[in-house]
Amino acid sequence: MASAPLQKLVARYDPQVSDATQRTTRIRLATTGGGAADAVIVDGVARLEEADGEPDAVLTADAETWRRIAADLRGGMDAFNRSRLSVRTNLHVGVGFLAATSGATTPGRLEFKRAAGLSYLQAGEGEPVVMVHGLGATKVSLLPTVAALSPALSRHLARPARPRRLRQAGGRRLRRPVLRRLRHRAPRRPEHRPRAHRRQQPGRTGRPGTGPTPP
């Protein structure tokens, strides 16, 4: 039997905030040191079921954190930002679920969407500002920036819907060990060596920077 906080959380699910593109999306809600239940989303409707099969995302927190998330409309995102709740497997689905169960209805609320083969998040109102994260990062890493700008701006953080490996010319895939070897083979700048000064000979006029004239 799922706990009351999880039941309350799933009851707040808003399909307009997070689009689960698969017909069935399974999100595991796990309690540290306790059990787990799955929030199963089918055609935009969420319900709680017993944990079963391979989930699309796993959210883990202790019992007290789940109670705070259920009681506070912004508790889920706050717990995630403070590392009291972890999200594994698919961040877009997991963090999108937190946003969709926040209960927020005001314009400019945080939303997780997909379009043209990209997954993105948006928040705020006004002239859009587009931000794209670097290699190895995720759009979730820019949540603090989104939160700082959202009172005045609308943002779209785009990333490929499916991660792609780097490719060489000709379509050959580059794996991490190959990339490391390429970095080691990169030419290095020659080390700077100070210019040696010649010792001044007796009876000759010295130049600035040369050694002293022997007696």
N, C-alpha and C positions, 0 to 999 in steps of 0.2 A: 504494500500500500504506500503510495507516494505521500510525502509530508505535505502539510497544509500550505507552507510557503511556496513549494513547487507548483501545487495546484492553482494557487492564486496568481503565480507568475504566468503560467501557461494560459490562464483565462484572459490575460491582458494582451495576448498576441495580436498584433495588427499587421496583416499581410501587405498593407500599403507602404510599410516602412522598410521591410526586408523581403525581397523577391526570391523565394526558393524556386529556382528554375526547374529543378527536378520534380516529377509528379509526386514523389514521396521523399521527404527529407527527415532524417533521424538525428536528433541532437541529444546526446547523453548528458544528463544533469547528475553529477556525482557529488556525494557528501564525504568529506575527508573522515576516515574512520567509520563510515556508515555505508549505507546502500546507495543505489543509483536507480534512476528511472529515465525513460526516454520521452522526449517531447517529439512526437511524430506529426509532421505537417503534410497534409494531403490536400491539394487544390486550395491552398490558402487557409485551411482550418487546422488548428493545433489541438492535440489531445495528448494526455499522459498515458504511457503504457509501461509495462515491465521492460527492463533493460534486456535487449535481445539483438543479436546480429552485430554487424559492423556499422558504427555510427558515422555520420558525415562530420560531426564535430563533437568534442568532449569539453564540457564546462565543469570545473571542480572548485569547490569552496567548502569551508566548514559550515556546520549547522547554523551558527550565529550569523555568519555572513549571508546565508540564504534567507534568514529571517529579516535582516536589514534590507536586502534587495526587494523582498516582497512588500515590505512596509513603506519603502521610500521609492517614489516613481523614478528617481535618478540614481537609485542605489546600485543598479547593475553596472553602469558605466563607471561610477565612482569606485566600486570594488575592483573593477578591472584595472583602472588607472593606478590604483594603490597596491596592485599585485596581491590583493586578497582573494582574487578569483583568477584561475588560469584557464586559458582557451587553447585547445590542441586540435590538430588535424587540419581543419579548414577555418581560418580566421574570418573570412568573409561571412560564412554561415554562422559561426559562433558569436562573433561580436554583433553581427546583424540581428541575431536573436535577442541579444541584450537590448539593442535599440528598439526592436519591435515590441518588447514587453515592458518598456519604460512607462507607457501610458501617456506619453507626450502627445499633445494634439495641436500645439501652437505652430504657426507658420515658421518655416526655417528649421524644423526639427531635424535631428540626425537621421539619415536614411542610407541604406545600402542597396545599390542597384546594379544591374548589368545591362549593357547595350553595345552592339557592334563588336562582340567578342571581347569586351572589356568589363571588368568589375570595378566599381568605384563607390565612394561614399560622398555624400553632399550634406551641407548644413548651411543655415543662414539665409539671408535674402539680399537682393541688390545685384550689382554688377558682378558677374562670376569671375573668380580667380582660379586658374587651373594649376594644380601642383602634381608633379609626377615624381615618385620616389626613385632612388638609385638602385643599382644592382645589389641584391641580397637583402633589401629592406622590404617592408610591406606598407600599405596605405595606413594600417593601424598605427604604425610608428609616428604618424603625423597627427594623431588625434589631439595632442596638446596644442598644436598650431591651429587646428580647426576650431578647437574650443576658444582659443584666444581671439580669433577673427570672426567667429560666427555671429556676434551681435550686429555686425554691419555688413558682412559680405557673404556671398554664396560661393562655395568651393566645390570643385570636383577633383578627386584624387583618383587617377586612372592607373591601372596595372593590367597586364595580360591576364585573361581569365584562366589560362593554363600556363604554368611556367615552361619556358623553353630553354634548352641548352644552347650554349654558344657554339657556333659552327665555323669551320674553316671555309675557305673558298673551295667550291666543289661539293659542299654539303656535308663534309665529314664532321662528326661531332667532336668537340674538344672536351675531354674529361678533366677533372681537377688535377690529377697527377701530371697530365700533359701541360696544363697551364703553369704549374709550379716549375716544371723543367724549363719552359720557355722564359719564365722570369729569371731563373738562374743563369740562362745563357745570354741575357741582355747585356750589351757592352756597358762597362762601368767607366766612369770618368777617372782619368789618371789622378793619383794622389798628388797634392801640391807639395813640392819639395822646395825649401828655401834655397836661394842661389848662394853658392859658396863664395866667400870673399877671399881674394888673394892677399897674402901677407905682404905688407909694404916692405920694400927693400931699403937698406940704409942709404941715406943721402938723397932719396927721391921725395918729391912733394906728395903728401898723402891726399887722398880724396875722402870726402865725407863717407863715413860708414866703414872705412878700412881699419885694420888693427893698428896698434901703436907702433912707432918706429923704434927698433931696438937701440939701445945706447951705444 
